[in-house]
């Protein structure tokens, strides 16, 4: 089957999970092999909670345009799993030409404090930073390890986190009269909280 059909199912009402994170199913392509599992006891008084549902989709050649309204993704090799507790998507893809390891966890239990978590990790050089729109040649030269997380909390607030491994990069901040040579340890961390109505 096609990945577009799988994502349309995940994005259908009342779920709507995919579009919340800037993914448009109609802008995607790729192939998906889907396996499903249904487990339930043979009882006359069967309840909905007694039924255990599971599905796994192996996604190959994933590609899409307009990720977060600005990026193109391609060469994706991902695994999507769904069960009674939630949804997990993980694997590798190239985003704006930058190889990334990506993951996404969506909780189905509304009582969980973190309803959704998206993570993207990769090593980004000057070309990659320029392609992503965050080129800072006057400050950074060399390879930077980036680890981005986005959490959607119960109630709708968002938490953004970005951890940068600067060990392989040279950093120069003239405004602070501070510099770091490539090969010396260095790390930067950014955390931003966004209220639901903020």
WOPE-V795667 format. One record per residue. N is the residue number from 0. RES is the residue in three letters. SS is DSSP state (a for helix, b for strand, c for the rest). PHI is phi in degrees with one decimal (* if undefined). NEAR is the number of other C-alpha atoms within 8 Angstrom. Layout:
n=N res=RES ss=SS phi=PHI near=NEAR
n=N res=RES ss=SS phi=PHI near=NEAR
This chain:
n=0 res=UNK ss=c phi=* near=7
n=1 res=UNK ss=b phi=-102.7 near=9
n=2 res=UNK ss=a phi=-66.2 near=13
n=3 res=UNK ss=a phi=-60.1 near=11
n=4 res=UNK ss=a phi=-67.0 near=9
n=5 res=UNK ss=a phi=-63.6 near=9
n=6 res=UNK ss=a phi=-69.7 near=10
n=7 res=UNK ss=a phi=-61.3 near=10
n=8 res=UNK ss=a phi=-64.8 near=7
n=9 res=UNK ss=a phi=-66.0 near=10
n=10 res=UNK ss=a phi=-92.5 near=12
n=11 res=UNK ss=c phi=-69.7 near=8
n=12 res=UNK ss=c phi=-69.0 near=5
n=13 res=UNK ss=c phi=-89.2 near=4
n=14 res=UNK ss=c phi=-69.4 near=7
n=15 res=UNK ss=c phi=61.9 near=10
n=16 res=UNK ss=c phi=-72.0 near=9
n=17 res=UNK ss=c phi=-68.3 near=12
n=18 res=UNK ss=a phi=-65.8 near=10
n=19 res=UNK ss=a phi=-63.2 near=7
n=20 res=UNK ss=a phi=-108.4 near=7
n=21 res=UNK ss=c phi=75.8 near=10
n=22 res=UNK ss=c phi=-104.8 near=11
n=23 res=UNK ss=c phi=-105.8 near=10
n=24 res=UNK ss=a phi=-52.3 near=12
n=25 res=UNK ss=a phi=-70.6 near=6
n=26 res=UNK ss=a phi=-97.8 near=9
n=27 res=UNK ss=b phi=-109.8 near=12
n=28 res=UNK ss=b phi=-149.7 near=11
n=29 res=UNK ss=b phi=137.2 near=12
n=30 res=UNK ss=b phi=-113.4 near=11
n=31 res=UNK ss=b phi=-140.9 near=12
n=32 res=UNK ss=b phi=-106.9 near=8
n=33 res=UNK ss=b phi=-109.5 near=9
n=34 res=UNK ss=b phi=-123.7 near=7
n=35 res=UNK ss=b phi=-121.9 near=8
n=36 res=UNK ss=b phi=-142.9 near=7
n=37 res=UNK ss=b phi=-132.0 near=8
n=38 res=UNK ss=b phi=-124.9 near=7
n=39 res=UNK ss=c phi=-156.8 near=7
n=40 res=UNK ss=c phi=-74.8 near=7
n=41 res=UNK ss=c phi=-85.5 near=5
n=42 res=UNK ss=c phi=-130.0 near=5
n=43 res=UNK ss=c phi=-70.3 near=4
n=44 res=UNK ss=c phi=-98.4 near=4
n=45 res=UNK ss=c phi=-65.7 near=8
n=46 res=UNK ss=c phi=-109.7 near=6
n=47 res=UNK ss=a phi=-59.3 near=5
n=48 res=UNK ss=a phi=-69.3 near=5
n=49 res=UNK ss=a phi=-80.1 near=8
n=50 res=UNK ss=c phi=-91.4 near=10
n=51 res=UNK ss=b phi=-105.3 near=10
n=52 res=UNK ss=b phi=-111.2 near=11
n=53 res=UNK ss=b phi=-145.3 near=11
n=54 res=UNK ss=b phi=-148.2 near=11
n=55 res=UNK ss=b phi=-130.9 near=11
n=56 res=UNK ss=b phi=-124.7 near=11
n=57 res=UNK ss=b phi=-90.8 near=11
n=58 res=UNK ss=b phi=-106.9 near=15
n=59 res=UNK ss=b phi=-126.0 near=11
n=60 res=UNK ss=b phi=55.9 near=11
n=61 res=UNK ss=b phi=-65.7 near=17
n=62 res=UNK ss=b phi=-147.3 near=12
n=63 res=UNK ss=b phi=-159.6 near=11
n=64 res=UNK ss=b phi=-115.2 near=10
n=65 res=UNK ss=b phi=73.9 near=12
n=66 res=UNK ss=b phi=-64.3 near=12
n=67 res=UNK ss=c phi=54.8 near=8
n=68 res=UNK ss=c phi=66.1 near=6
n=69 res=UNK ss=c phi=-148.6 near=7
n=70 res=UNK ss=b phi=-112.4 near=11
n=71 res=UNK ss=b phi=-111.1 near=11
n=72 res=UNK ss=b phi=-116.1 near=15
n=73 res=UNK ss=b phi=-156.3 near=11
n=74 res=UNK ss=b phi=57.0 near=10
n=75 res=UNK ss=b phi=-78.5 near=14
n=76 res=UNK ss=b phi=-123.6 near=12
n=77 res=UNK ss=b phi=-131.9 near=13
n=78 res=UNK ss=b phi=-125.8 near=12
n=79 res=UNK ss=b phi=-110.7 near=12
n=80 res=UNK ss=b phi=-126.2 near=11
n=81 res=UNK ss=b phi=-134.9 near=12
n=82 res=UNK ss=b phi=-142.5 near=10
n=83 res=UNK ss=c phi=-63.4 near=8
n=84 res=UNK ss=c phi=-88.2 near=8
n=85 res=UNK ss=b phi=170.0 near=11
n=86 res=UNK ss=b phi=-128.1 near=13
n=87 res=UNK ss=b phi=-129.8 near=12
n=88 res=UNK ss=b phi=-131.7 near=12
n=89 res=UNK ss=b phi=-155.4 near=11
n=90 res=UNK ss=b phi=152.7 near=11
n=91 res=UNK ss=b phi=-126.1 near=11
n=92 res=UNK ss=b phi=-156.1 near=15
n=93 res=UNK ss=b phi=-103.2 near=12
n=94 res=UNK ss=b phi=-115.8 near=11
n=95 res=UNK ss=c phi=54.0 near=10
n=96 res=UNK ss=c phi=83.5 near=8
n=97 res=UNK ss=b phi=-104.7 near=10
n=98 res=UNK ss=b phi=-63.7 near=10
n=99 res=UNK ss=b phi=-133.9 near=12
n=100 res=UNK ss=b phi=-97.2 near=11
n=101 res=UNK ss=b phi=-125.1 near=13
n=102 res=UNK ss=b phi=-149.7 near=11
n=103 res=UNK ss=b phi=-150.6 near=12
n=104 res=UNK ss=b phi=-118.5 near=11
n=105 res=UNK ss=b phi=-119.4 near=11
n=106 res=UNK ss=b phi=-84.9 near=12
n=107 res=UNK ss=c phi=-93.7 near=9
n=108 res=UNK ss=c phi=-83.2 near=8
n=109 res=UNK ss=c phi=-66.3 near=7
n=110 res=UNK ss=c phi=-83.7 near=5
n=111 res=UNK ss=c phi=-65.3 near=8
n=112 res=UNK ss=c phi=-65.9 near=6
n=113 res=UNK ss=b phi=-108.3 near=10
n=114 res=UNK ss=b phi=-80.4 near=14
n=115 res=UNK ss=b phi=-149.6 near=11
n=116 res=UNK ss=b phi=-140.5 near=12
n=117 res=UNK ss=b phi=-115.7 near=11
n=118 res=UNK ss=b phi=-137.6 near=11
n=119 res=UNK ss=b phi=-137.0 near=12
n=120 res=UNK ss=b phi=-131.4 near=11
n=121 res=UNK ss=b phi=-175.9 near=11
n=122 res=UNK ss=b phi=-98.6 near=11
n=123 res=UNK ss=b phi=-121.5 near=12
n=124 res=UNK ss=c phi=-95.4 near=10
n=125 res=UNK ss=a phi=-62.4 near=11
n=126 res=UNK ss=a phi=-64.0 near=7
n=127 res=UNK ss=a phi=-65.7 near=11
n=128 res=UNK ss=a phi=-63.9 near=12
n=129 res=UNK ss=a phi=-66.0 near=9
n=130 res=UNK ss=a phi=-65.6 near=10
n=131 res=UNK ss=a phi=-81.4 near=9
n=132 res=UNK ss=c phi=89.2 near=6
n=133 res=UNK ss=c phi=-128.5 near=7
n=134 res=UNK ss=c phi=-77.3 near=9
n=135 res=UNK ss=c phi=-131.3 near=7
n=136 res=UNK ss=c phi=-62.1 near=7
n=137 res=UNK ss=c phi=-75.7 near=5
n=138 res=UNK ss=c phi=-114.5 near=8
n=139 res=UNK ss=b phi=-130.8 near=10
n=140 res=UNK ss=b phi=-134.9 near=10
n=141 res=UNK ss=b phi=111.6 near=10
n=142 res=UNK ss=c phi=-83.0 near=11
n=143 res=UNK ss=b phi=-122.7 near=13
n=144 res=UNK ss=b phi=-84.2 near=11
n=145 res=UNK ss=b phi=-119.8 near=13
n=146 res=UNK ss=b phi=-134.7 near=11
n=147 res=UNK ss=b phi=-106.2 near=11
n=148 res=UNK ss=b phi=-128.9 near=12
n=149 res=UNK ss=b phi=-129.6 near=11
n=150 res=UNK ss=b phi=-117.8 near=12
n=151 res=UNK ss=b phi=-103.1 near=12
n=152 res=UNK ss=b phi=-88.3 near=12
n=153 res=UNK ss=c phi=-59.5 near=11
n=154 res=UNK ss=c phi=106.2 near=5
n=155 res=UNK ss=c phi=106.3 near=8
n=156 res=UNK ss=c phi=-66.8 near=11
n=157 res=UNK ss=b phi=-119.3 near=12
n=158 res=UNK ss=b phi=-126.1 near=13
n=159 res=UNK ss=b phi=-108.4 near=13
n=160 res=UNK ss=b phi=-134.8 near=11
n=161 res=UNK ss=b phi=-136.5 near=11
n=162 res=UNK ss=b phi=-113.3 near=11
n=163 res=UNK ss=b phi=-116.2 near=11
n=164 res=UNK ss=b phi=-94.2 near=11
n=165 res=UNK ss=c phi=-101.2 near=15
n=166 res=UNK ss=c phi=-60.0 near=11
n=167 res=UNK ss=c phi=-94.1 near=12
n=168 res=UNK ss=b phi=-110.3 near=13
n=169 res=UNK ss=b phi=-94.7 near=13
n=170 res=UNK ss=b phi=-126.5 near=12
n=171 res=UNK ss=b phi=-135.2 near=11
n=172 res=UNK ss=b phi=-122.4 near=9
n=173 res=UNK ss=a phi=-61.2 near=7
n=174 res=UNK ss=a phi=-61.0 near=5
n=175 res=UNK ss=a phi=-103.7 near=5
n=176 res=UNK ss=c phi=53.1 near=7
n=177 res=UNK ss=b phi=-132.0 near=8
n=178 res=UNK ss=b phi=-143.5 near=9
n=179 res=UNK ss=b phi=-138.5 near=9
n=180 res=UNK ss=c phi=-79.9 near=8
n=181 res=UNK ss=c phi=-62.0 near=11
n=182 res=UNK ss=c phi=97.1 near=8
n=183 res=UNK ss=c phi=-100.2 near=8
n=184 res=UNK ss=c phi=-59.0 near=7
n=185 res=UNK ss=c phi=-166.1 near=8
n=186 res=UNK ss=b phi=-151.9 near=9
n=187 res=UNK ss=b phi=-132.8 near=8
n=188 res=UNK ss=b phi=-131.6 near=8
n=189 res=UNK ss=b phi=-125.1 near=8
n=190 res=UNK ss=b phi=-132.7 near=8
n=191 res=UNK ss=b phi=-133.1 near=7
n=192 res=UNK ss=b phi=-106.8 near=8
n=193 res=UNK ss=b phi=-121.5 near=9
n=194 res=UNK ss=c phi=-63.1 near=8
n=195 res=UNK ss=c phi=-54.8 near=8
n=196 res=UNK ss=c phi=-102.3 near=3
n=197 res=UNK ss=c phi=-85.4 near=4
